[in-house]
């Protein structure tokens, strides 16, 4: 039996919401998790989907891995698929 270990960092990306108990409106947050290093990144978003700031931030996080290639895994939510295509 052989074990395959990828040298290409895999990032998982998903939207989440945070708020204080006293608040009625939650903030939208995009999170990225690097499965090779266990690093977690998060940023507030004005909205889901294409956003130049969020796309720039995500690219910075991916570049920070130092790998020439990275892989991003998302669920099939249209807003996050649109962001990473």
Buried (B, 14 or more C-beta within 10 A) or exposed (E): EEEEEEEEBEBBBBBEEEEEEEEEEEEBBBBBBBEBEEBEBBBEBEEBBEBEEBEEBBEEBBEBBEBEEBEBEBEEEEBBEEBBE
